[in-house]
């Protein structure tokens, strides 16, 4: 089969289905390992939302990223909608990177992860302010964001390869 032809039938759904299973299993494993080490886990759900932002039209990318986050909320048993809003916020900032830094190599990859994490935590802060809760504190930000960003950066390269296998490569043309 030629590589430029769209996948059809079972092969169209098998890659994304295996990707979801890998996402859930690896995120669970990384969370257990990170908890044992006293560190925040790298966020594969966030990287998946960022990957979708590179592969879909902007409006659909935000909907898909919200769906990925909602799946994380349902699986995690936390506040429903919190991670959904965070991953959608991260995808929103990734769309800015896609618009202004496309085809810029390692800079693009670095900015994608940094902006996704920043967007996620900005969304968390907005929700905390809106709900007038103590969900996100300054101490939590200082203790959690730097190691979470570093660990997410470390796994972003291999996870991008998994995304390419599961849902395909990033398109070379602009999808705006």
Backbone as JSON Lines, residues from 0, in Angstrom:
{"i":0,"aa":"X","n":[0.83,-1.18,0.0],"ca":[0.0,0.0,0.0],"c":[0.88,1.24,0.0]}
{"i":1,"aa":"X","n":[0.53,2.2,-0.8],"ca":[1.31,3.43,-0.87],"c":[1.11,4.27,0.38]}
{"i":2,"aa":"X","n":[2.17,4.94,0.79],"ca":[2.11,5.72,2.02],"c":[1.24,6.96,1.89]}
{"i":3,"aa":"X","n":[1.06,7.48,0.66],"ca":[0.29,8.71,0.51],"c":[-1.21,8.47,0.45]}
{"i":4,"aa":"X","n":[-1.65,7.21,0.42],"ca":[-3.07,6.9,0.39],"c":[-3.62,6.89,1.82]}
{"i":5,"aa":"X","n":[-4.85,7.36,2.01],"ca":[-5.42,7.31,3.36],"c":[-5.67,5.87,3.8]}
{"i":6,"aa":"X","n":[-5.52,5.63,5.09],"ca":[-5.79,4.3,5.63],"c":[-7.29,4.05,5.62]}
{"i":7,"aa":"X","n":[-7.67,2.82,5.34],"ca":[-9.08,2.47,5.3],"c":[-9.34,1.25,6.18]}
{"i":8,"aa":"X","n":[-10.61,1.06,6.5],"ca":[-11.03,-0.13,7.22],"c":[-10.48,-0.2,8.63]}
{"i":9,"aa":"X","n":[-10.13,-1.42,9.02],"ca":[-9.68,-1.67,10.38],"c":[-8.38,-0.94,10.7]}
{"i":10,"aa":"X","n":[-7.47,-0.81,9.73],"ca":[-6.2,-0.15,9.99],"c":[-6.39,1.33,10.35]}
{"i":11,"aa":"X","n":[-7.51,1.91,9.92],"ca":[-7.79,3.32,10.24],"c":[-8.06,3.48,11.74]}
{"i":12,"aa":"X","n":[-8.66,2.48,12.37],"ca":[-9.05,2.57,13.77],"c":[-8.1,1.84,14.71]}
{"i":13,"aa":"X","n":[-7.32,0.93,14.19],"ca":[-6.44,0.14,15.04],"c":[-5.34,0.99,15.68]}
{"i":14,"aa":"X","n":[-4.7,1.85,14.89],"ca":[-3.64,2.71,15.43],"c":[-4.13,3.6,16.56]}
{"i":15,"aa":"X","n":[-5.21,4.37,16.35],"ca":[-5.71,5.21,17.45],"c":[-6.17,4.41,18.67]}
{"i":16,"aa":"X","n":[-6.76,3.24,18.44],"ca":[-7.21,2.42,19.56],"c":[-6.02,1.94,20.39]}
{"i":17,"aa":"X","n":[-4.99,1.46,19.73],"ca":[-3.77,1.03,20.44],"c":[-3.13,2.23,21.13]}
{"i":18,"aa":"X","n":[-3.17,3.4,20.49],"ca":[-2.63,4.62,21.09],"c":[-3.34,4.94,22.41]}
{"i":19,"aa":"X","n":[-4.65,4.82,22.45],"ca":[-5.41,5.09,23.67],"c":[-5.02,4.11,24.77]}
{"i":20,"aa":"X","n":[-4.9,2.84,24.41],"ca":[-4.5,1.83,25.4],"c":[-3.1,2.13,25.93]}
{"i":21,"aa":"X","n":[-2.18,2.45,25.04],"ca":[-0.81,2.81,25.45],"c":[-0.81,4.06,26.33]}
{"i":22,"aa":"X","n":[-1.61,5.05,25.96],"ca":[-1.69,6.29,26.72],"c":[-2.11,6.01,28.16]}
{"i":23,"aa":"X","n":[-3.16,5.24,28.31],"ca":[-3.67,4.95,29.65],"c":[-2.65,4.11,30.44]}
{"i":24,"aa":"X","n":[-2.1,3.08,29.81],"ca":[-1.16,2.2,30.51],"c":[0.14,2.93,30.88]}
{"i":25,"aa":"X","n":[0.71,3.66,29.93],"ca":[1.98,4.34,30.21],"c":[1.81,5.49,31.19]}
{"i":26,"aa":"X","n":[0.69,6.22,31.1],"ca":[0.47,7.3,32.06],"c":[0.31,6.73,33.46]}
{"i":27,"aa":"X","n":[-0.39,5.61,33.57],"ca":[-0.52,4.97,34.88],"c":[0.82,4.5,35.43]}
{"i":28,"aa":"X","n":[1.63,3.9,34.56],"ca":[2.95,3.43,34.99],"c":[3.85,4.61,35.39]}
{"i":29,"aa":"X","n":[3.88,5.64,34.57],"ca":[4.71,6.81,34.88],"c":[4.24,7.51,36.16]}
{"i":30,"aa":"X","n":[2.95,7.53,36.38],"ca":[2.42,8.15,37.6],"c":[2.85,7.36,38.83]}
{"i":31,"aa":"X","n":[2.77,6.04,38.76],"ca":[3.21,5.2,39.89],"c":[4.7,5.39,40.17]}
{"i":32,"aa":"X","n":[5.51,5.39,39.11],"ca":[6.95,5.56,39.28],"c":[7.29,6.94,39.83]}
{"i":33,"aa":"X","n":[6.63,7.96,39.31],"ca":[6.89,9.33,39.77],"c":[6.44,9.52,41.21]}
{"i":34,"aa":"X","n":[5.29,8.95,41.57],"ca":[4.82,9.05,42.95],"c":[5.81,8.4,43.92]}
{"i":35,"aa":"X","n":[6.37,7.26,43.52],"ca":[7.36,6.59,44.37],"c":[8.61,7.43,44.54]}
{"i":36,"aa":"X","n":[8.94,8.22,43.51],"ca":[10.12,9.08,43.58],"c":[9.81,10.45,44.18]}
{"i":37,"aa":"X","n":[8.54,10.71,44.46],"ca":[8.16,12.0,45.03],"c":[8.14,13.13,44.01]}
{"i":38,"aa":"X","n":[7.93,12.8,42.74],"ca":[7.91,13.79,41.66],"c":[6.56,13.79,40.98]}
{"i":39,"aa":"X","n":[6.22,14.9,40.31],"ca":[5.01,14.88,39.48],"c":[5.29,14.08,38.21]}
{"i":40,"aa":"X","n":[4.29,13.37,37.73],"ca":[4.47,12.54,36.53],"c":[4.45,13.4,35.28]}
{"i":41,"aa":"X","n":[5.19,12.99,34.24],"ca":[5.04,13.67,32.94],"c":[3.62,13.44,32.44]}
{"i":42,"aa":"X","n":[3.09,14.41,31.73],"ca":[1.68,14.37,31.34],"c":[1.54,13.93,29.88]}
{"i":43,"aa":"X","n":[1.35,12.64,29.66],"ca":[1.16,12.12,28.3],"c":[-0.17,12.56,27.72]}
{"i":44,"aa":"X","n":[-1.17,12.78,28.57],"ca":[-2.45,13.28,28.08],"c":[-2.27,14.68,27.49]}
{"i":45,"aa":"X","n":[-1.49,15.51,28.15],"ca":[-1.22,16.86,27.65],"c":[-0.45,16.79,26.33]}
{"i":46,"aa":"X","n":[0.54,15.92,26.25],"ca":[1.3,15.76,25.01],"c":[0.42,15.24,23.88]}
{"i":47,"aa":"X","n":[-0.55,14.41,24.21],"ca":[-1.48,13.92,23.19],"c":[-2.37,15.06,22.7]}
{"i":48,"aa":"X","n":[-2.86,15.89,23.61],"ca":[-3.64,17.06,23.21],"c":[-2.82,18.01,22.36]}
{"i":49,"aa":"X","n":[-1.55,18.19,22.71],"ca":[-0.68,19.05,21.9],"c":[-0.43,18.44,20.52]}
{"i":50,"aa":"X","n":[-0.27,17.12,20.49],"ca":[-0.09,16.44,19.21],"c":[-1.3,16.57,18.31]}
{"i":51,"aa":"X","n":[-2.48,16.51,18.9],"ca":[-3.71,16.71,18.12],"c":[-3.8,18.13,17.59]}
{"i":52,"aa":"X","n":[-3.3,19.09,18.37],"ca":[-3.31,20.49,17.91],"c":[-2.45,20.68,16.67]}
{"i":53,"aa":"X","n":[-1.43,19.84,16.51],"ca":[-0.59,19.92,15.31],"c":[-1.2,19.21,14.12]}
{"i":54,"aa":"X","n":[-2.14,18.3,14.36],"ca":[-2.64,17.44,13.29],"c":[-4.06,17.75,12.85]}
{"i":55,"aa":"X","n":[-4.75,18.65,13.53],"ca":[-6.15,18.92,13.22],"c":[-6.37,20.41,12.98]}
{"i":56,"aa":"X","n":[-7.51,20.72,12.4],"ca":[-7.9,22.11,12.26],"c":[-8.11,22.69,13.66]}
{"i":57,"aa":"X","n":[-7.86,24.0,13.86],"ca":[-7.86,24.57,15.21],"c":[-9.1,24.29,16.05]}
{"i":58,"aa":"X","n":[-10.29,24.52,15.51],"ca":[-11.5,24.31,16.32],"c":[-11.64,22.84,16.73]}
{"i":59,"aa":"X","n":[-11.39,21.93,15.8],"ca":[-11.49,20.5,16.1],"c":[-10.37,20.07,17.04]}
{"i":60,"aa":"X","n":[-9.22,20.7,16.93],"ca":[-8.11,20.37,17.82],"c":[-8.46,20.71,19.27]}
{"i":61,"aa":"X","n":[-9.12,21.84,19.48],"ca":[-9.52,22.21,20.84],"c":[-10.58,21.25,21.39]}
{"i":62,"aa":"X","n":[-11.52,20.86,20.55],"ca":[-12.55,19.91,20.97],"c":[-11.9,18.56,21.3]}
{"i":63,"aa":"X","n":[-11.0,18.11,20.44],"ca":[-10.32,16.83,20.68],"c":[-9.46,16.88,21.94]}
{"i":64,"aa":"X","n":[-8.74,17.99,22.14],"ca":[-7.9,18.13,23.34],"c":[-8.78,18.14,24.59]}
{"i":65,"aa":"X","n":[-9.91,18.81,24.53],"ca":[-10.84,18.81,25.66],"c":[-11.31,17.38,25.94]}
{"i":66,"aa":"X","n":[-11.59,16.64,24.88],"ca":[-12.02,15.25,25.03],"c":[-10.94,14.38,25.66]}
{"i":67,"aa":"X","n":[-9.7,14.58,25.27],"ca":[-8.58,13.84,25.87],"c":[-8.52,14.16,27.36]}
{"i":68,"aa":"X","n":[-8.64,15.43,27.71],"ca":[-8.61,15.83,29.11],"c":[-9.8,15.3,29.89]}
{"i":69,"aa":"X","n":[-10.96,15.26,29.25],"ca":[-12.14,14.71,29.9],"c":[-11.95,13.22,30.18]}
{"i":70,"aa":"X","n":[-11.32,12.54,29.24],"ca":[-10.99,11.13,29.48],"c":[-10.05,10.98,30.67]}
{"i":71,"aa":"X","n":[-9.08,11.88,30.79],"ca":[-8.17,11.85,31.93],"c":[-8.93,12.11,33.23]}
{"i":72,"aa":"X","n":[-9.87,13.04,33.2],"ca":[-10.67,13.32,34.39],"c":[-11.51,12.12,34.81]}
{"i":73,"aa":"X","n":[-12.13,11.48,33.85],"ca":[-12.97,10.32,34.14],"c":[-12.12,9.18,34.7]}
{"i":74,"aa":"X","n":[-10.97,8.93,34.11],"ca":[-10.1,7.86,34.58],"c":[-9.48,8.16,35.94]}
{"i":75,"aa":"X","n":[-9.19,9.44,36.18],"ca":[-8.51,9.82,37.41],"c":[-9.41,10.02,38.6]}
{"i":76,"aa":"X","n":[-10.69,10.18,38.37],"ca":[-11.62,10.34,39.48],"c":[-11.51,11.68,40.17]}
{"i":77,"aa":"X","n":[-10.91,12.68,39.52],"ca":[-10.8,14.01,40.12],"c":[-11.98,14.88,39.75]}
{"i":78,"aa":"X","n":[-11.77,16.17,39.8],"ca":[-12.81,17.12,39.44],"c":[-13.04,17.06,37.93]}
{"i":79,"aa":"X","n":[-14.24,16.67,37.53],"ca":[-14.56,16.52,36.11],"c":[-14.47,17.88,35.42]}
{"i":80,"aa":"X","n":[-13.69,17.94,34.39],"ca":[-13.53,19.15,33.6],"c":[-12.25,19.91,33.86]}
{"i":81,"aa":"X","n":[-11.57,19.61,34.97],"ca":[-10.35,20.36,35.3],"c":[-9.24,20.06,34.3]}
{"i":82,"aa":"X","n":[-8.9,18.79,34.13],"ca":[-7.85,18.46,33.16],"c":[-8.32,18.72,31.74]}
{"i":83,"aa":"X","n":[-9.6,18.57,31.5],"ca":[-10.14,18.87,30.17],"c":[-9.87,20.32,29.81]}
{"i":84,"aa":"X","n":[-10.15,21.22,30.73],"ca":[-9.88,22.65,30.48],"c":[-8.38,22.9,30.39]}
{"i":85,"aa":"X","n":[-7.59,22.22,31.21],"ca":[-6.15,22.4,31.18],"c":[-5.53,21.95,29.86]}
{"i":86,"aa":"X","n":[-5.94,20.8,29.37],"ca":[-5.38,20.3,28.11],"c":[-5.87,21.15,26.94]}
{"i":87,"aa":"X","n":[-7.11,21.6,26.99],"ca":[-7.6,22.5,25.94],"c":[-6.84,23.83,25.99]}
{"i":88,"aa":"X","n":[-6.54,24.32,27.19],"ca":[-5.72,25.54,27.32],"c":[-4.33,25.35,26.76]}
{"i":89,"aa":"X","n":[-3.75,24.19,27.03],"ca":[-2.43,23.88,26.46],"c":[-2.48,23.79,24.96]}
{"i":90,"aa":"X","n":[-3.53,23.15,24.42],"ca":[-3.67,23.03,22.96],"c":[-3.87,24.4,22.32]}
{"i":91,"aa":"X","n":[-4.56,25.29,23.02],"ca":[-4.76,26.64,22.47],"c":[-3.43,27.36,22.28]}
{"i":92,"aa":"X","n":[-2.54,27.25,23.25],"ca":[-1.23,27.89,23.1],"c":[-0.35,27.15,22.09]}
{"i":93,"aa":"X","n":[-0.53,25.84,21.97],"ca":[0.2,25.08,20.95],"c":[-0.23,25.53,19.55]}
{"i":94,"aa":"X","n":[-1.48,25.89,19.4],"ca":[-1.94,26.4,18.1],"c":[-1.21,27.69,17.72]}
{"i":95,"aa":"X","n":[-0.86,28.5,18.71],"ca":[-0.05,29.7,18.44],"c":[1.35,29.31,17.97]}
{"i":96,"aa":"X","n":[1.93,28.29,18.61],"ca":[3.24,27.8,18.18],"c":[3.15,27.28,16.75]}
{"i":97,"aa":"X","n":[2.09,26.53,16.47],"ca":[1.91,25.99,15.12],"c":[1.82,27.1,14.08]}
{"i":98,"aa":"X","n":[1.16,28.17,14.45],"ca":[0.97,29.26,13.5],"c":[2.26,30.02,13.23]}
{"i":99,"aa":"X","n":[3.05,30.26,14.27],"ca":[4.21,31.14,14.12],"c":[5.56,30.44,14.07]}
{"i":100,"aa":"X","n":[5.63,29.17,14.46],"ca":[6.92,28.49,14.5],"c":[6.9,27.16,13.76]}
{"i":101,"aa":"X","n":[6.08,27.02,12.76],"ca":[6.02,25.77,12.01],"c":[7.34,25.52,11.3]}
{"i":102,"aa":"X","n":[7.72,24.25,11.2],"ca":[8.93,23.82,10.51],"c":[10.2,24.46,11.06]}
{"i":103,"aa":"X","n":[10.26,24.65,12.38],"ca":[11.46,25.25,12.96],"c":[12.27,24.25,13.78]}
{"i":104,"aa":"X","n":[12.05,22.97,13.55],"ca":[12.86,21.92,14.14],"c":[12.77,21.81,15.64]}
{"i":105,"aa":"X","n":[13.92,21.74,16.33],"ca":[13.92,21.54,17.78],"c":[13.26,22.69,18.55]}
{"i":106,"aa":"X","n":[13.34,23.89,18.0],"ca":[12.69,25.03,18.66],"c":[11.18,24.8,18.71]}
{"i":107,"aa":"X","n":[10.64,24.29,17.64],"ca":[9.22,24.0,17.56],"c":[8.82,22.96,18.62]}
{"i":108,"aa":"X","n":[9.6,21.91,18.76],"ca":[9.3,20.88,19.75],"c":[9.37,21.4,21.17]}
{"i":109,"aa":"X","n":[10.41,22.17,21.46],"ca":[10.58,22.75,22.79],"c":[9.43,23.71,23.11]}
{"i":110,"aa":"X","n":[9.12,24.6,22.17],"ca":[8.03,25.55,22.39],"c":[6.68,24.87,22.53]}
{"i":111,"aa":"X","n":[6.49,23.78,21.8],"ca":[5.23,23.05,21.9],"c":[5.01,22.57,23.32]}
{"i":112,"aa":"X","n":[6.01,21.94,23.91],"ca":[5.86,21.4,25.26],"c":[5.75,22.53,26.28]}
{"i":113,"aa":"X","n":[6.59,23.54,26.17],"ca":[6.56,24.64,27.13],"c":[5.21,25.35,27.08]}
{"i":114,"aa":"X","n":[4.73,25.65,25.89],"ca":[3.45,26.35,25.77],"c":[2.28,25.47,26.22]}
{"i":115,"aa":"X","n":[2.36,24.17,25.98],"ca":[1.29,23.28,26.44],"c":[1.22,23.27,27.97]}
{"i":116,"aa":"X","n":[2.37,23.18,28.62],"ca":[2.39,23.18,30.09],"c":[1.94,24.54,30.63]}
{"i":117,"aa":"X","n":[2.4,25.62,30.02],"ca":[1.99,26.96,30.46],"c":[0.48,27.13,30.28]}
{"i":118,"aa":"X","n":[-0.04,26.72,29.13],"ca":[-1.47,26.84,28.88],"c":[-2.29,26.01,29.85]}
{"i":119,"aa":"X","n":[-1.8,24.82,30.16],"ca":[-2.5,23.96,31.12],"c":[-2.58,24.63,32.49]}
{"i":120,"aa":"X","n":[-1.45,25.14,32.97],"ca":[-1.44,25.73,34.3],"c":[-2.15,27.07,34.34]}
{"i":121,"aa":"X","n":[-2.15,27.81,33.25],"ca":[-2.96,29.04,33.2],"c":[-4.44,28.71,33.31]}
{"i":122,"aa":"X","n":[-4.86,27.66,32.64],"ca":[-6.26,27.23,32.75],"c":[-6.57,26.8,34.18]}
{"i":123,"aa":"X","n":[-5.65,26.07,34.8],"ca":[-5.86,25.67,36.2],"c":[-5.99,26.89,37.1]}
{"i":124,"aa":"X","n":[-5.15,27.9,36.86],"ca":[-5.21,29.13,37.67],"c":[-6.53,29.87,37.46]}
{"i":125,"aa":"X","n":[-6.97,29.95,36.22],"ca":[-8.25,30.62,35.94],"c":[-9.42,29.89,36.62]}
{"i":126,"aa":"X","n":[-9.41,28.58,36.56],"ca":[-10.47,27.81,37.22],"c":[-10.41,27.99,38.72]}
{"i":127,"aa":"X","n":[-9.2,28.0,39.29],"ca":[-9.04,28.21,40.73],"c":[-9.59,29.57,41.13]}
{"i":128,"aa":"X","n":[-9.27,30.59,40.34],"ca":[-9.77,31.93,40.64],"c":[-11.28,31.99,40.51]}
{"i":129,"aa":"X","n":[-11.8,31.41,39.45],"ca":[-13.24,31.44,39.19],"c":[-14.02,30.72,40.3]}
{"i":130,"aa":"X","n":[-13.51,29.6,40.74],"ca":[-14.19,28.84,41.79],"c":[-13.88,29.36,43.19]}
{"i":131,"aa":"X","n":[-12.96,30.32,43.28],"ca":[-12.55,30.86,44.57],"c":[-12.12,29.74,45.52]}
{"i":132,"aa":"X","n":[-11.27,28.87,44.99],"ca":[-10.82,27.72,45.79],"c":[-9.32,27.79,46.0]}
{"i":133,"aa":"X","n":[-8.82,26.88,46.78],"ca":[-7.39,26.76,47.05],"c":[-6.8,25.61,46.23]}
{"i":134,"aa":"X","n":[-7.37,25.37,45.06],"ca":[-6.95,24.26,44.21],"c":[-5.48,24.41,43.78]}
{"i":135,"aa":"X","n":[-5.1,25.59,43.34],"ca":[-3.72,25.86,42.92],"c":[-3.18,26.97,43.82]}
{"i":136,"aa":"X","n":[-2.09,26.67,44.5],"ca":[-1.45,27.66,45.37],"c":[-0.06,27.98,44.82]}
{"i":137,"aa":"X","n":[0.53,29.03,45.35],"ca":[1.88,29.4,44.94],"c":[2.86,28.29,45.29]}
{"i":138,"aa":"X","n":[2.7,27.69,46.45],"ca":[3.57,26.59,46.85],"c":[3.45,25.41,45.87]}
{"i":139,"aa":"X","n":[2.23,25.09,45.46],"ca":[2.02,24.01,44.5],"c":[2.68,24.33,43.16]}
{"i":140,"aa":"X","n":[2.54,25.57,42.72],"ca":[3.16,25.97,41.45],"c":[4.68,25.82,41.5]}
{"i":141,"aa":"X","n":[5.27,26.29,42.57],"ca":[6.74,26.23,42.7],"c":[7.23,24.79,42.81]}
{"i":142,"aa":"X","n":[6.48,23.96,43.53],"ca":[6.88,22.58,43.77],"c":[6.59,21.66,42.59]}
{"i":143,"aa":"X","n":[5.57,21.96,41.79],"ca":[5.09,21.03,40.78],"c":[5.47,21.38,39.36]}
{"i":144,"aa":"X","n":[5.31,22.64,38.97],"ca":[5.45,23.0,37.55],"c":[6.86,22.75,37.0]}
{"i":145,"aa":"X","n":[7.95,23.19,37.66],"ca":[9.28,22.94,37.06],"c":[9.61,21.47,36.83]}
{"i":146,"aa":"X","n":[9.43,20.58,37.83],"ca":[9.74,19.18,37.53],"c":[8.76,18.55,36.52]}
{"i":147,"aa":"X","n":[7.5,18.97,36.57],"ca":[6.53,18.44,35.59],"c":[6.92,18.86,34.18]}
{"i":148,"aa":"X","n":[7.34,20.09,34.02],"ca":[7.78,20.58,32.71],"c":[9.01,19.8,32.24]}
{"i":149,"aa":"X","n":[9.98,19.63,33.11],"ca":[11.21,18.92,32.74],"c":[10.92,17.47,32.36]}
{"i":150,"aa":"X","n":[10.13,16.77,33.16],"ca":[9.83,15.38,32.87],"c":[8.97,15.24,31.61]}
{"i":151,"aa":"X","n":[8.05,16.17,31.39],"ca":[7.23,16.14,30.18],"c":[8.1,16.41,28.96]}
{"i":152,"aa":"X","n":[9.07,17.31,29.09],"ca":[10.02,17.55,27.99],"c":[10.82,16.28,27.68]}
{"i":153,"aa":"X","n":[11.22,15.55,28.71],"ca":[12.02,14.34,28.5],"c":[11.26,13.25,27.75]}
{"i":154,"aa":"X","n":[9.97,13.13,27.99],"ca":[9.21,12.07,27.33],"c":[8.54,12.54,26.04]}
{"i":155,"aa":"X","n":[8.64,13.83,25.73],"ca":[7.93,14.37,24.56],"c":[8.44,13.79,23.24]}
{"i":156,"aa":"X","n":[9.73,13.59,23.11],"ca":[10.28,13.04,21.87],"c":[9.8,11.63,21.59]}
{"i":157,"aa":"X","n":[9.98,10.71,22.54],"ca":[9.47,9.35,22.3],"c":[7.95,9.31,22.14]}
{"i":158,"aa":"X","n":[7.23,10.14,22.89],"ca":[5.77,10.12,22.76],"c":[5.33,10.66,21.4]}
{"i":159,"aa":"X","n":[6.07,11.6,20.85],"ca":[5.75,12.1,19.51],"c":[5.88,10.98,18.49]}
{"i":160,"aa":"X","n":[6.87,10.09,18.65],"ca":[7.02,8.95,17.74],"c":[5.82,8.01,17.87]}
{"i":161,"aa":"X","n":[5.33,7.82,19.1],"ca":[4.14,6.99,19.31],"c":[2.93,7.63,18.64]}
{"i":162,"aa":"X","n":[2.79,8.95,18.76],"ca":[1.69,9.65,18.1],"c":[1.77,9.52,16.59]}
{"i":163,"aa":"X","n":[2.97,9.62,16.03],"ca":[3.13,9.46,14.59],"c":[2.7,8.06,14.15]}
{"i":164,"aa":"X","n":[3.02,7.07,14.95],"ca":[2.6,5.72,14.61],"c":[1.08,5.57,14.73]}
{"i":165,"aa":"X","n":[0.51,6.12,15.81],"ca":[-0.91,5.91,16.1],"c":[-1.87,6.73,15.27]}
{"i":166,"aa":"X","n":[-1.54,8.01,15.06],"ca":[-2.48,8.88,14.34],"c":[-1.88,9.54,13.12]}
{"i":167,"aa":"X","n":[-0.63,9.27,12.85],"ca":[0.01,9.79,11.65],"c":[0.92,10.96,11.92]}
{"i":168,"aa":"X","n":[1.74,11.29,10.94],"ca":[2.69,12.38,11.1],"c":[2.0,13.75,11.08]}
{"i":169,"aa":"X","n":[2.72,14.72,11.54],"ca":[2.21,16.09,11.44],"c":[2.15,16.47,9.96]}
{"i":170,"aa":"X","n":[1.06,17.09,9.53],"ca":[1.01,17.49,8.11],"c":[1.99,18.63,7.85]}
{"i":171,"aa":"X","n":[2.51,18.65,6.64],"ca":[3.47,19.71,6.3],"c":[2.77,21.0,5.91]}
{"i":172,"aa":"X","n":[1.53,20.92,5.48],"ca":[0.81,22.14,5.09],"c":[0.08,22.72,6.29]}
{"i":173,"aa":"X","n":[-0.27,23.98,6.19],"ca":[-0.97,24.69,7.24],"c":[-2.44,24.29,7.21]}
{"i":174,"aa":"X","n":[-3.0,23.92,8.34],"ca":[-4.4,23.48,8.4],"c":[-5.34,24.57,8.87]}
{"i":175,"aa":"X","n":[-4.91,25.83,8.93],"ca":[-5.76,26.88,9.47],"c":[-6.99,27.07,8.71]}
